[in-house]
Amino acid sequence: MGQFLFMAAVFAGAFVVSYLLISKVPTRLHTPLMSMTNAISAVTILGGILLFSAETNPLEKVLGALAIATAAFNAIGGFTITDRMLKMFRRHHE
């Protein structure tokens, strides 16, 4: 249980620091930041999948599944928004 509390504290600290940093990013750096968060989401998905290869308790399995689901949602949303932004720069042929 002590290890779980430590990991939860690290997660909470990372969340706060990330929120503070991302909220201060200028809008012109939004696209590079989004591609970086997609890469981080991919690492989170791989970490969650690796979690299922080890012996863990049910709570850790649920948290791993939640991490995979939210990271996949973030990655798919990031690619969707990037595609929408790229379509804005395409020339329309008539």
Stockholm file with secondary structure:
# STOCKHOLM 1.0

chainA/1-94         MGQFLFMAAVFAGAFVVSYLLISKVPTRLHTPLMSMTNAISAVTILGGILLFSAETNPLEKVLGALAIATAAFNAIGGFTITDRMLKMFRRHHE
#=GR chainA/1-94 SS CHHHHHHHHHHHHHHHHHHHHHTTCCGGGHHHHHHHHHHHHHHHHHHHHHHTTSCCCHHHHHHHHHHHHHHHHHHHHHHHHHHHHHHHTSCCCC
#=GC SS_cons        CHHHHHHHHHHHHHHHHHHHHHTTCCGGGHHHHHHHHHHHHHHHHHHHHHHTTSCCCHHHHHHHHHHHHHHHHHHHHHHHHHHHHHHHTSCCCC
//
